[in-house]
Amino acid sequence: MGYIIATANMKGGVGKTTLTVNLATCLAKNHGKRVLVLDLDAQISATLSLMPPLEFAKRRKQSLTFRYLIDQIINPQPNPKQGIHDIIHSGVCNLSNLDILPGDIDLYDEFVISEMLHQQAVTLGEQDFETIWNRFERVLLSKILEPIRQEYDFILLDCAPGYNLLTRSALACSDFYILPAKPEPLSVVGIQLLERRIAQLKDSHEHEAKINIKMLGIVFSMLSSNILNGRYYKQVMHRVVEDFGVEKICKAQIPVDINVAKAVDSFMPVVLSNPNSAGSKAFMQLTQELLQKL
């Protein structure tokens, strides 16, 4: 059984999706790993980094997105038309061992789920609604991934910013998480908030099932030579080292590189579209470093 790794930060705009798709591609292309990317963000950036919009629109029209699998958990049908194997898009970017489970711009309505779980609690005579909710968020992604978990060396979960149901479920079912960050105070606050949330998540579930997720590393991105030489950067890094320890900070850092931004236009990660760029080389080094950590 392979690793499930979530990419998460409470703050947006820190390079989560770019990190996820390039790490996945490096693992598949350079290290021969069988990799699945699961897009859990309604902005579907990971999906559109690995497939053209027209392909996504066609799949969405045919209910071949992650939304359909969530619907199956919320409102199970006796004979569902599609299973997870039908919805996974295989061989993306012409790599036979890189797959994606496409996201959706309309993932779920948390209010509808709350209503459904409340009805369940009433039916079961369960007095503590929190227990029902915790059980649901713990098993939601685990149930979806269970049929295919043995088929991959790595399943990478690209989480949305913030702390919604899918992010909590992703953290609950993952072995590790990677924390992308920018070298700025607000990004550091995002790290601290996520750490606090994960501690609370573990506490709230400890009576039923242990959540054993561990931090794999903090990855700093969008670094320019001006930032690296500045006092501002050094102050931020000092705070992170104080809070988390130097061993949690990945040595490989992702520089500002226009090629990374351009790669989005080609619906292909930069490690494929421009493998000799500074950004690509940094992602390759990071992949090697994370494999050594594992």
DOLOMAR-364742 format. One record per residue (C-alpha): x, y, z; residue in three letters. Coordinates in steps of 0.05 Angstrom, whole numbers, plus 5000, padded with zeros to 4 digits. Layout:
N
<node x="X" y="Y" z="Z" type="ALA"/>
...
END
This chain:
294
<node x="5000" y="5000" z="5000" type="MET"/>
<node x="5028" y="5068" z="4980" type="GLY"/>
<node x="5028" y="5135" z="5015" type="TYR"/>
<node x="4970" y="5185" z="5017" type="ILE"/>
<node x="4998" y="5255" z="5023" type="ILE"/>
<node x="4957" y="5319" z="5030" type="ALA"/>
<node x="4983" y="5387" z="5007" type="THR"/>
<node x="4951" y="5439" z="5053" type="ALA"/>
<node x="4956" y="5509" z="5082" type="ASN"/>
<node x="4901" y="5551" z="5113" type="MET"/>
<node x="4923" y="5609" z="5068" type="LYS"/>
<node x="4913" y="5611" z="4993" type="GLY"/>
<node x="4963" y="5634" z="4940" type="GLY"/>
<node x="5022" y="5596" z="4969" type="VAL"/>
<node x="5034" y="5549" z="4911" type="GLY"/>
<node x="4997" y="5487" z="4935" type="LYS"/>
<node x="4972" y="5464" z="4868" type="THR"/>
<node x="5037" y="5479" z="4831" type="THR"/>
<node x="5074" y="5438" z="4883" type="LEU"/>
<node x="5024" y="5380" z="4880" type="THR"/>
<node x="5024" y="5371" z="4804" type="VAL"/>
<node x="5099" y="5380" z="4795" type="ASN"/>
<node x="5114" y="5332" z="4853" type="LEU"/>
<node x="5066" y="5281" z="4823" type="ALA"/>
<node x="5097" y="5288" z="4754" type="THR"/>
<node x="5168" y="5281" z="4781" type="CYS"/>
<node x="5149" y="5219" z="4820" type="LEU"/>
<node x="5118" y="5188" z="4758" type="ALA"/>
<node x="5168" y="5210" z="4705" type="LYS"/>
<node x="5235" y="5210" z="4742" type="ASN"/>
<node x="5224" y="5157" z="4795" type="HIS"/>
<node x="5176" y="5108" z="4760" type="GLY"/>
<node x="5123" y="5114" z="4814" type="LYS"/>
<node x="5049" y="5101" z="4802" type="ARG"/>
<node x="5016" y="5167" z="4822" type="VAL"/>
<node x="4945" y="5192" z="4829" type="LEU"/>
<node x="4927" y="5266" z="4839" type="VAL"/>
<node x="4860" y="5281" z="4872" type="LEU"/>
<node x="4835" y="5352" z="4863" type="ASP"/>
<node x="4796" y="5373" z="4925" type="LEU"/>
<node x="4792" y="5447" z="4909" type="ASP"/>
<node x="4730" y="5476" z="4875" type="ALA"/>
<node x="4777" y="5522" z="4836" type="GLN"/>
<node x="4800" y="5457" z="4799" type="ILE"/>
<node x="4870" y="5485" z="4788" type="SER"/>
<node x="4903" y="5417" z="4794" type="ALA"/>
<node x="4854" y="5388" z="4743" type="THR"/>
<node x="4867" y="5444" z="4693" type="LEU"/>
<node x="4942" y="5437" z="4705" type="SER"/>
<node x="4938" y="5366" z="4678" type="LEU"/>
<node x="4883" y="5369" z="4626" type="MET"/>
<node x="4854" y="5420" z="4577" type="PRO"/>
<node x="4788" y="5455" z="4596" type="PRO"/>
<node x="4750" y="5422" z="4538" type="LEU"/>
<node x="4769" y="5353" z="4564" type="GLU"/>
<node x="4747" y="5373" z="4634" type="PHE"/>
<node x="4681" y="5401" z="4608" type="ALA"/>
<node x="4667" y="5336" z="4570" type="LYS"/>
<node x="4681" y="5294" z="4632" type="ARG"/>
<node x="4639" y="5338" z="4676" type="ARG"/>
<node x="4580" y="5332" z="4628" type="LYS"/>
<node x="4587" y="5256" z="4633" type="GLN"/>
<node x="4589" y="5259" z="4711" type="SER"/>
<node x="4662" y="5236" z="4709" type="LEU"/>
<node x="4687" y="5280" z="4765" type="THR"/>
<node x="4699" y="5274" z="4839" type="PHE"/>
<node x="4631" y="5305" z="4852" type="ARG"/>
<node x="4597" y="5241" z="4828" type="TYR"/>
<node x="4635" y="5199" z="4880" type="LEU"/>
<node x="4616" y="5247" z="4936" type="ILE"/>
<node x="4543" y="5242" z="4914" type="ASP"/>
<node x="4549" y="5166" z="4919" type="GLN"/>
<node x="4571" y="5172" z="4992" type="ILE"/>
<node x="4518" y="5224" z="5010" type="ILE"/>
<node x="4461" y="5191" z="4972" type="ASN"/>
<node x="4482" y="5119" z="4957" type="PRO"/>
<node x="4449" y="5086" z="4896" type="GLN"/>
<node x="4441" y="5010" z="4893" type="PRO"/>
<node x="4472" y="5005" z="4824" type="ASN"/>
<node x="4516" y="5066" z="4810" type="PRO"/>
<node x="4531" y="5080" z="4737" type="LYS"/>
<node x="4604" y="5094" z="4750" type="GLN"/>
<node x="4656" y="5073" z="4800" type="GLY"/>
<node x="4722" y="5107" z="4817" type="ILE"/>
<node x="4759" y="5068" z="4762" type="HIS"/>
<node x="4712" y="5099" z="4710" type="ASP"/>
<node x="4724" y="5170" z="4736" type="ILE"/>
<node x="4799" y="5168" z="4742" type="ILE"/>
<node x="4832" y="5198" z="4681" type="HIS"/>
<node x="4892" y="5155" z="4666" type="SER"/>
<node x="4958" y="5171" z="4631" type="GLY"/>
<node x="4954" y="5246" z="4636" type="VAL"/>
<node x="5009" y="5287" z="4602" type="CYS"/>
<node x="5027" y="5224" z="4563" type="ASN"/>
<node x="5054" y="5191" z="4626" type="LEU"/>
<node x="5025" y="5121" z="4633" type="SER"/>
<node x="5035" y="5120" z="4709" type="ASN"/>
<node x="5006" y="5189" z="4724" type="LEU"/>
<node x="4930" y="5193" z="4735" type="ASP"/>
<node x="4882" y="5246" z="4760" type="ILE"/>
<node x="4815" y="5243" z="4795" type="LEU"/>
<node x="4786" y="5307" z="4767" type="PRO"/>
<node x="4755" y="5358" z="4814" type="GLY"/>
<node x="4692" y="5397" z="4803" type="ASP"/>
<node x="4671" y="5470" z="4809" type="ILE"/>
<node x="4609" y="5446" z="4847" type="ASP"/>
<node x="4635" y="5395" z="4897" type="LEU"/>
<node x="4582" y="5392" z="4952" type="TYR"/>
<node x="4537" y="5433" z="4997" type="ASP"/>
<node x="4559" y="5429" z="5069" type="GLU"/>
<node x="4490" y="5450" z="5093" type="PHE"/>
<node x="4458" y="5390" z="5056" type="VAL"/>
<node x="4509" y="5344" z="5088" type="ILE"/>
<node x="4495" y="5373" z="5157" type="SER"/>
<node x="4420" y="5362" z="5146" type="GLU"/>
<node x="4431" y="5290" z="5123" type="MET"/>
<node x="4476" y="5274" z="5183" type="LEU"/>
<node x="4426" y="5306" z="5231" type="HIS"/>
<node x="4371" y="5261" z="5204" type="GLN"/>
<node x="4418" y="5202" z="5212" type="GLN"/>
<node x="4432" y="5221" z="5285" type="ALA"/>
<node x="4357" y="5226" z="5299" type="VAL"/>
<node x="4343" y="5159" z="5266" type="THR"/>
<node x="4399" y="5125" z="5305" type="LEU"/>
<node x="4379" y="5159" z="5370" type="GLY"/>
<node x="4450" y="5188" z="5373" type="GLU"/>
<node x="4450" y="5245" z="5423" type="GLN"/>
<node x="4519" y="5271" z="5405" type="ASP"/>
<node x="4516" y="5301" z="5335" type="PHE"/>
<node x="4591" y="5314" z="5337" type="GLU"/>
<node x="4604" y="5239" z="5339" type="THR"/>
<node x="4563" y="5228" z="5275" type="ILE"/>
<node x="4597" y="5286" z="5240" type="TRP"/>
<node x="4667" y="5264" z="5260" type="ASN"/>
<node x="4654" y="5193" z="5236" type="ARG"/>
<node x="4630" y="5219" z="5169" type="PHE"/>
<node x="4690" y="5265" z="5157" type="GLU"/>
<node x="4738" y="5210" z="5177" type="ARG"/>
<node x="4710" y="5159" z="5128" type="VAL"/>
<node x="4688" y="5204" z="5070" type="LEU"/>
<node x="4753" y="5203" z="5031" type="LEU"/>
<node x="4776" y="5136" z="5059" type="SER"/>
<node x="4714" y="5102" z="5031" type="LYS"/>
<node x="4723" y="5136" z="4963" type="ILE"/>
<node x="4797" y="5117" z="4957" type="LEU"/>
<node x="4791" y="5047" z="4987" type="GLU"/>
<node x="4779" y="5009" z="4921" type="PRO"/>
<node x="4842" y="5038" z="4888" type="ILE"/>
<node x="4890" y="5051" z="4946" type="ARG"/>
<node x="4930" y="4988" z="4932" type="GLN"/>
<node x="4941" y="5009" z="4860" type="GLU"/>
<node x="4985" y="5070" z="4872" type="TYR"/>
<node x="5052" y="5085" z="4904" type="ASP"/>
<node x="5029" y="5156" z="4918" type="PHE"/>
<node x="4961" y="5189" z="4923" type="ILE"/>
<node x="4969" y="5265" z="4928" type="LEU"/>
<node x="4910" y="5305" z="4954" type="LEU"/>
<node x="4908" y="5378" z="4932" type="ASP"/>
<node x="4868" y="5412" z="4987" type="CYS"/>
<node x="4831" y="5478" z="4982" type="ALA"/>
<node x="4853" y="5536" z="5026" type="PRO"/>
<node x="4818" y="5540" z="5093" type="GLY"/>
<node x="4790" y="5483" z="5133" type="TYR"/>
<node x="4727" y="5455" z="5100" type="ASN"/>
<node x="4699" y="5384" z="5104" type="LEU"/>
<node x="4741" y="5356" z="5048" type="LEU"/>
<node x="4806" y="5384" z="5077" type="THR"/>
<node x="4790" y="5354" z="5144" type="ARG"/>
<node x="4773" y="5287" z="5111" type="SER"/>
<node x="4838" y="5291" z="5070" type="ALA"/>
<node x="4879" y="5302" z="5133" type="LEU"/>
<node x="4843" y="5247" z="5170" type="ALA"/>
<node x="4859" y="5195" z="5116" type="CYS"/>
<node x="4930" y="5217" z="5098" type="SER"/>
<node x="4995" y="5188" z="5123" type="ASP"/>
<node x="5032" y="5255" z="5114" type="PHE"/>
<node x="5020" y="5327" z="5095" type="TYR"/>
<node x="5064" y="5378" z="5060" type="ILE"/>
<node x="5058" y="5451" z="5078" type="LEU"/>
<node x="5074" y="5499" z="5021" type="PRO"/>
<node x="5088" y="5570" z="5044" type="ALA"/>
<node x="5113" y="5638" z="5021" type="LYS"/>
<node x="5167" y="5672" z="5062" type="PRO"/>
<node x="5120" y="5724" z="5091" type="GLU"/>
<node x="5086" y="5732" z="5160" type="PRO"/>
<node x="5015" y="5716" z="5136" type="LEU"/>
<node x="5038" y="5651" z="5105" type="SER"/>
<node x="5071" y="5632" z="5171" type="VAL"/>
<node x="5005" y="5647" z="5206" type="VAL"/>
<node x="4972" y="5598" z="5157" type="GLY"/>
<node x="5023" y="5545" z="5179" type="ILE"/>
<node x="5009" y="5557" z="5253" type="GLN"/>
<node x="4933" y="5555" z="5242" type="LEU"/>
<node x="4937" y="5490" z="5204" type="LEU"/>
<node x="4981" y="5458" z="5258" type="GLU"/>
<node x="4930" y="5479" z="5311" type="ARG"/>
<node x="4872" y="5451" z="5269" type="ARG"/>
<node x="4907" y="5385" z="5258" type="ILE"/>
<node x="4919" y="5379" z="5334" type="ALA"/>
<node x="4845" y="5392" z="5345" type="GLN"/>
<node x="4826" y="5342" z="5291" type="LEU"/>
<node x="4868" y="5288" z="5325" type="LYS"/>
<node x="4837" y="5304" z="5393" type="ASP"/>
<node x="4765" y="5303" z="5367" type="SER"/>
<node x="4775" y="5233" z="5337" type="HIS"/>
<node x="4818" y="5200" z="5389" type="GLU"/>
<node x="4760" y="5163" z="5423" type="HIS"/>
<node x="4739" y="5127" z="5359" type="GLU"/>
<node x="4801" y="5120" z="5316" type="ALA"/>
<node x="4871" y="5150" z="5319" type="LYS"/>
<node x="4891" y="5198" z="5264" type="ILE"/>
<node x="4965" y="5188" z="5253" type="ASN"/>
<node x="4981" y="5241" z="5200" type="ILE"/>
<node x="5051" y="5271" z="5205" type="LYS"/>
<node x="5083" y="5332" z="5174" type="MET"/>
<node x="5130" y="5312" z="5117" type="LEU"/>
<node x="5158" y="5382" z="5108" type="GLY"/>
<node x="5148" y="5457" z="5099" type="ILE"/>
<node x="5165" y="5479" z="5028" type="VAL"/>
<node x="5179" y="5552" z="5014" type="PHE"/>
<node x="5162" y="5577" z="4945" type="SER"/>
<node x="5162" y="5641" z="4904" type="MET"/>
<node x="5231" y="5660" z="4927" type="LEU"/>
<node x="5270" y="5714" z="4891" type="SER"/>
<node x="5344" y="5731" z="4901" type="SER"/>
<node x="5322" y="5798" z="4931" type="ASN"/>
<node x="5280" y="5762" z="4984" type="ILE"/>
<node x="5335" y="5711" z="5000" type="LEU"/>
<node x="5384" y="5767" z="5016" type="ASN"/>
<node x="5335" y="5809" z="5056" type="GLY"/>
<node x="5328" y="5817" z="5131" type="ARG"/>
<node x="5253" y="5806" z="5123" type="TYR"/>
<node x="5263" y="5736" z="5096" type="TYR"/>
<node x="5312" y="5719" z="5151" type="LYS"/>
<node x="5263" y="5742" z="5205" type="GLN"/>
<node x="5207" y="5699" z="5176" type="VAL"/>
<node x="5253" y="5638" z="5170" type="MET"/>
<node x="5277" y="5648" z="5242" type="HIS"/>
<node x="5205" y="5646" z="5266" type="ARG"/>
<node x="5190" y="5582" z="5227" type="VAL"/>
<node x="5253" y="5548" z="5254" type="VAL"/>
<node x="5235" y="5569" z="5325" type="GLU"/>
<node x="5164" y="5541" z="5318" type="ASP"/>
<node x="5177" y="5477" z="5279" type="PHE"/>
<node x="5251" y="5461" z="5280" type="GLY"/>
<node x="5300" y="5465" z="5222" type="VAL"/>
<node x="5290" y="5392" z="5204" type="GLU"/>
<node x="5218" y="5406" z="5183" type="LYS"/>
<node x="5239" y="5458" z="5131" type="ILE"/>
<node x="5255" y="5428" z="5063" type="CYS"/>
<node x="5324" y="5447" z="5037" type="LYS"/>
<node x="5298" y="5451" z="4966" type="ALA"/>
<node x="5261" y="5517" z="4957" type="GLN"/>
<node x="5221" y="5538" z="4896" type="ILE"/>
<node x="5245" y="5602" z="4863" type="PRO"/>
<node x="5204" y="5654" z="4826" type="VAL"/>
<node x="5205" y="5629" z="4754" type="ASP"/>
<node x="5162" y="5656" z="4698" type="ILE"/>
<node x="5164" y="5587" z="4665" type="ASN"/>
<node x="5123" y="5559" z="4723" type="VAL"/>
<node x="5067" y="5609" z="4709" type="ALA"/>
<node x="5072" y="5598" z="4633" type="LYS"/>
<node x="5064" y="5522" z="4643" type="ALA"/>
<node x="4993" y="5533" z="4667" type="VAL"/>
<node x="4975" y="5559" z="4597" type="ASP"/>
<node x="4998" y="5493" z="4567" type="SER"/>
<node x="4957" y="5451" z="4618" type="PHE"/>
<node x="5022" y="5415" z="4635" type="MET"/>
<node x="5068" y="5419" z="4696" type="PRO"/>
<node x="5133" y="5459" z="4686" type="VAL"/>
<node x="5176" y="5397" z="4697" type="VAL"/>
<node x="5149" y="5372" z="4631" type="LEU"/>
<node x="5139" y="5437" z="4592" type="SER"/>
<node x="5207" y="5466" z="4611" type="ASN"/>
<node x="5250" y="5414" z="4648" type="PRO"/>
<node x="5313" y="5456" z="4646" type="ASN"/>
<node x="5283" y="5517" z="4680" type="SER"/>
<node x="5303" y="5538" z="4751" type="ALA"/>
<node x="5233" y="5521" z="4776" type="GLY"/>
<node x="5235" y="5451" z="4746" type="SER"/>
<node x="5303" y="5435" z="4775" type="LYS"/>
<node x="5278" y="5458" z="4844" type="ALA"/>
<node x="5218" y="5412" z="4840" type="PHE"/>
<node x="5263" y="5354" z="4819" type="MET"/>
<node x="5308" y="5367" z="4879" type="GLN"/>
<node x="5248" y="5372" z="4925" type="LEU"/>
<node x="5220" y="5306" z="4900" type="THR"/>
<node x="5286" y="5272" z="4914" type="GLN"/>
<node x="5289" y="5303" z="4984" type="GLU"/>
<node x="5218" y="5282" z="5002" type="LEU"/>
<node x="5231" y="5210" z="4978" type="LEU"/>
<node x="5293" y="5208" z="5024" type="GLN"/>
<node x="5250" y="5234" z="5082" type="LYS"/>
<node x="5200" y="5178" z="5070" type="LEU"/>
END
